[in-house]
Amino acid sequence: MVSYFSEDIKFDFKGRRENNAWLKAVAESEVKRLGDINIIFCSDNYILDVNQRYLGHDYFTDIITFDYCEGDVLSGDLFISIDTVKENAGFYKADSFLNELHRVMVHGVLHLIGYDDHTPQEQKVMREKENYYLDFRAKMFPVK
């Protein structure tokens, strides 16, 4: 089950049902099952505090993923900075803020699946997977 929360900001994410179906399909495509995934929308300052407090990193980021997976069941917390996602949508010339938000969400789920992005090769694979699943989403829910 995917649950949505906001910390330190007001953000109402629309399309939860579609998003849940998409993330479930992503998991199944990777031969995994969705467990409990919490998506926590927050501000830059909130995610910086999480990054400093729990990871010892002193920088802003768009997402922090805490992995609680067991076996093939995906569970975890995805902290997503709405501030940084908005900024990155413009910087990376994303189709829209929502498309960049979906990219960040699937990025977190891909981490739970076991993909990493520390090396250039891992980053390439991660980006290919993100693009694949964004296209998959577009086919699941075509714009009318």
N, C-alpha and C positions, 0 to 999 in steps of 0.2 A: 504494500500500500504506500502511495506517495502522499505525504502531507505537506502543506505549505504554511509558512509562518513569516512574519515580518518582525524585525528587531531594529529599533532606532530610526525607522522610517515608516511612512505610510505608503504601501504599495499593494494594490489589489490586482493579483494575477488572474486574468480572464482565460478561459479555455482549459481549465484544469482537467476536465474529463478527457478531452482530446489528448492533452499532454500525457496523462496517465496511460492511455492506450498506446501512445507512441513509445514511451519509455518501456512499457511492458514488451512491446514488439522488438525494441532494441535488445533487451535482455534475452528474449527467446531466440533472436537471431544469433546471439553469441552463446547459445546453449546455457543460459542462466535463467534464474527465476527472480522476480522482484520480491524482496522482503519488505522491511520498513525503511523507506527513504524519506528523510526530512529535508525539504528545500527551504532554507532560511534566507529571505531577502533582507539585505541590510545596507548600511551606509559605508562609505570608505573608512570612516573613523572606527566603526564597529569591527569591520573585517581586519583592520590594522591591529586593533586590540587583540583579536583572536589569534592573528598571526604571531604577534609578540608573545602573548601569554602561553600559547600551547605549542608553538613550533619554534620559538626563538628567532623568528625572522622579523626584521624591522623595515618592512616595505608594504606598499599597497598591492593588491592583486584583485583579479575579478572573481576568483573562486578558490575556496579551500575545501578539500574533501577529506572527511574523516571516515575511514573504512571500518565497518563492523561486520563484514561479510563472514559467513560460515558456509563452507563447501560451495555449492553452486547457487546459494541464495544471496542476492545483493541487498545489503543493508548499509546505511551510512547517513551522515549529515553533510549536506552541501550548502555551505555559506556562500552566498552570491552578492557581491557589491553592485547594487543597481547603479550607483554613481559611475563606477568604472566600466560597467557594461555599456552605459550610455556614451561615455567618452570613447570607448573602443569601437562602437558601432560607427562613429564618425571617422575615427582614425583609420580603421581598416576598410572603410567604404562598404560596410555591410548593407544589404538590401534594406534593412530596417533595424530599429532597436529590438523588435521582437525576434527577428532572425538571429541577431547576435545573442540574445538571451537564450534562445533554443540551443545555439552552438555551445554556450557555456554550460547549460544543463547537461547536454549529452556528453560534453567533455568530462564532467564530474562522474557521470555514470560509467563512462569508458575507464576512468581510473578505478572505479569499484570492480569492474570486470577484470582488470589486471593490466591495462595498457598504461605505459608511462611516457613521459616527455622530457627526460633529462638530456638525452643525446640528440644530435641532429637527425639521426635515423628514426629514433622513437618519435620525435616531433613530426616527422614526415608521415609516419604511419598514423599517428593520432589525428593529424589534419585530414588525411584521406578518409579515416573512419568518420570524423565529424561531418565532412562533406557528403559522404555516402548516406549517413543517417538523416542529415538535413534534407537531402533529395528524397529519401524514403518517406519522411514526414510529409513533404509536399505532395507526394503521390497518395499518401493515406488521406490527406485532407486538402484536396485541391481548392484553390481560391475560386469562389463562385462569382 
